[in-house]
Amino acid sequence: MTTRSLHTTFLSSVLLLLLLLHVSATSASLYDDFVQCLNTHPNSSASQIVIPQNNPSFTSTLRAYIRNARFNTTSTPKPVLILTPTTESHVQASVLCAKKLNVQLKIRSGGHDYEGRSYVSTEPTFVVLDLFNFRSIDVNAEAGYAWAQAGATLGELYYRIAEKSKTLGFPAGICPTVGVGGHVSGGGYGNLLRKYGLAVDNVLDALIVDVNGKLLDRKTMGEDLFWAIRGGGGGSFGVILSYKLKLVPVPETVTVFRVMSYTESNATDVVLRWQEVAPSTVDDLWMRMLVQPVSSPTKKGTKTVRISVLAQYLGNAKQLVSILGKQFPELGLKKEDCLEMSWIESVVWWNDGSTPNTTKPEVLLDRNLDQASFGKRKSDYVQTPISREGLESLWNKMIEGKTGLVFNPYGGKMAQIPASDAPFPHRAGNLFKIQYSVNWDDGGEEAINMYLNQSRVLYSFMTPFVSKNPRSAFLNYRDLDIGINDFGKDSYEQGKVYGLMYFNDNFDRLVKVKTAVDPENYFRNEQSIPPLPMLDSSIQNLRFSNNSTPKPEAIITPFDESHVQAAVICSKKNGLQIRIRSGGHDYEGLSYVSRAPFIIIDLFNLRSIDVDIKNDSAWVKSGATLGEVYYSIAQKSKVYGFPAGTCPTVGVGGHISGGGVGTIFRKYGLASDNVIDARIVDVNGRILDRKSMGEGLFWAIRGGGGSSFGVILAWKLRLVPVPPTVTVCDISKTKEQGATKLLLKWQHIADKLPEELFLHSVIGSGDNTITVEFGSLFLGPVETLLQLMQDNFPELSLKRSHCTEMSWIQSVLNFAGYSIHESLEILLKRRQFSVFFKAKSDFVTEPISEAGFEGLWQRLLEANTSFLILTPYGGKMSEISDSETAFPHRQGNIYEIQYMVTWGDGKDTEKYVGFMRRLYAYMAPYVSKSPRAAYLNYRDLDLGRNSNGNTSYAQASIWGSKYFKNNFRRLVHVKTLVDPGNFFRNEQSIPVFSSGIK
């Protein structure tokens, strides 16, 4: 059977079985469903904020903020509902209900998206979340900031600032009806950018509703998401409610002017000189140039190109004329060409050309509703001045049509801000940005096609004169011509086409942030940031993310246990192997890679957590991460925890089934030692709990690796008490500072310390030396710990300054690499940035000699990205029998070693893997023997692997005895009982006895 037919047959089987398992229910209209859902949320006022199509105000509400008439026709797709929230809770409820009902949400703040993506969709059913009621602005002139809600307009923002101060402004756009939300999230370009940068460069904080309906500020969203929504387009990541903006000083007097010339006169000379002066002049001066095809004022019946230089200077006219007289004599600027005014008056001037006292600033409050012409915009960046010949050819091209150009100069502050400081990347190296602009009034199809084609022809003509590799573009000048995304299997590659143009090298970071905060891609539009492909979204080791890595026939993302049952039954029926992924941290990629035709069951949707503090327990589904578990426990109690690992993105399913080592395991044992019950789908598609699976299988899946026996759906965990205050200490010593002697002493005491104290060592290299970091967690106050350390390890010289008292959940943050002052929501991130790595493990039963360490130091210095983590055993671990669970590494082990080396380029894989193997070989005399033991959760295929089919007991014992020691035979016995056909298998799965039970 071909791969294609396997794929088709499998999917057909799954769909049929799911139909049989699914109990269908008829539903009322989307309106009724939405209102019913909203009413389940507090303070949602559903009837007030939901406008269906049959509501008399639907059309006027929709049209009010349509700013491009191309998307205001009878054939334009319309939303099923318009949501008009007035409170933050309305927005939270709207997101949750739209997601629950599987309907796309479009977010509109001002409606100026040039391609109408904030209120139009290619998907058949969508709703618009219209933020026009979110328009409050709170200006704190004394502190120099303002909170502006996303539905406020730039005009309203400028007006409110001017109410409070005549010497403060904000560096954003010129059009006063543009909404704050979209403008700032896309970059925010204005006439103060050469002095103060973009709007996004002056954002201090933000409020956003994420895909889970949570209201997050900068602290709770984390710096990655905060970075992304400052130039990466907020609509890809959530609903931005407001921004905290840093106000900037402006003088009491600013100067503006407009000077025009035509190509019949000296316009070409003006443009040539402008290209040199505008990006390099004083930062206080911004000179925009309009290049427009017009009727010639001197030759009737012919067309020409008019050049208009519009400028703003943060100072008086005399100073300005003096500067340009020296730098730009071709412009011929005179004092009488200039107008002096206040900054707020200049805002009005830029809008309509009004002179001071002619039009009052109150005009900025006019939202100009339901007013739109037909239009098209494009953008480019110029990095090398266009020659005279190039300009003259451009004039000839422009007079063939109506499309005009706007040249916006860079330099100044823009050249000083790194391209990676925000997602907006167009900084140093760009002379000016070009906006292509054409407007028309005729809504006929012929006219629309004509003007669209004119803009495209001119854009094509400009190719030799603009940036390349990529040809850059500005997100706020949205242009669907440069690429769209249908979010199919090639969504990343489709997104990369336009993403590199908008974001250059920042695109991949945006993708990673998107994958972390919205992995299912709920917030999407035709040019939104795509998440990593489903396959790549949980790949933590980039060694298994390349074109040569085998790919699955399908990825199943179950929302219900019945979906897992169906996937198992249909895979077995169609002869497809299964890979089971909960977090993607398998060090050798065995949760998502196979050499035989296979599917992946990705459990990330099965991640609910039910904490029962009253009974000291929690049911946790396998797709949850450790971070989510710790967070959920902390929400219910400050004096309970769970003894599992330190990496918050590790999936619960695989971690616990492999054992689960953590910072309090000396007190309470492994994660698997604290499992009370479990739910598993077996090879026959049955859901079994502890009682129905039997004690043999329940024993095996606690440390023996669940994927050998079935699909673990959930664990019932025993929560453990932790004190209100714990103490974390950290002290580092280099080899020159006596690190070797300290480590020698550490080996003799670390496993014998009181079980409340976890004191591990992390060994790394750098700057041509070895550093040993001694990190500890003590379940008690600092004074008790200091006395304990003085009694047992005085050589370390641990002091109060090395230690911090905190809550247990803060210690989780600390060991995860976060600040203890970070919001706990950071633990909900499901993805950390991936790297290439290779890891191995060992167990030490006798202290390593000084000579052994000195030899180790020499080898570690070969790779500065390598490190060793030495985890002390003893305590509770020595009290639990080796056969209590499948995890056998108990009494007799002083500590465990995890070896790790990372690298950044796939071309170096062979080099670093070779380094790791040599390091491991060197350590052979110093670690456990017969067998040389290893930890299953630090998977290492170098230890041995199964053949493609059934593997003999003898062959599998090569690696099996290392992971499981004397428990391996019992694991094979259980496997043979529950999965005699060896359906659940991988390169290091438990085999079956070839001739039945033994």
Secondary structure, DSSP 8 states (H G I E B T S, - for coil): --HHHHHHHHHHHHHHHHHHH--------HHHHHHHHHTTSTT--HHHHEEETTSTTHHHHHHHT---GGG-STTS---SEEE---SHHHHHHHHHHHHHTT-EEEEESS---TT-TTT--SSSSEEEEE-TT---EEEETTTTEEEEETTSBHHHHHHHHHHH-SSEE----S-TTSBHHHHHHT----TTHHHH--SGGGEEEEEEE-TTS-EE-HHHH-HHHHHHTTTS-GGGT-EEEEEEEE-EE--S-EEEEEEEEETTTTHHHHHHHHHHHTTTS-TTEEEEEEEEEEE-SSSTT-EEEEEEEEEEESS-HHHHHHHHHHH-GGG---GGGEEEE-HHHHHHHHHH---TTTS-GGGGG---TT---EEEEEEEEE-S---HHHHHHHHHHHTTSS-EEEEEE--GGGGTS-TTSSS----TT--EEEEEEEEE---SHHHHHHHHHHHHHHHHHTGGGS--SS----TTS--GGG-----STTHHHHHHHHHHHHHGGGHHHHHHHHHHH-TT--S--TTS-----TTTTT--BGGG-STTS---S-EE--SSHHHHHHHHHHHHHTT-EEEEESSS--TT-TTT--SSSEEEEE-TT---EEEEGGGTEEEEETT-BHHHHHHHHHHH-SSEE----S-TTSBHHHHHHH----TTHHHH--SGGGEEEEEEE-TTS-EE-HHHH-HHHHHHTTTS-GGGT-EEEEEEEE-EE--S-EEEEEEEEEGGGTHHHHHHHHHHHTTTS-TTEEEEEEEEEETTEEEEEEEEEESS-HHHHHHHHHHH-GGG---GGGEEEE-HHHHHHHHTTS-TTS-GGGGG------BEEEEEEEEESS---HHHHHHHHHHHTT-TTEEEEEEE--THHHHS-TTSSS----TT--EEEEEEEEES-GGGHHHHHHHHHHHHHHTGGGS--SS----TTS--GGG----SS---HHHHHHHHHHHHGGGHHHHHHHHHHH-TT--S--TT-----TTS--
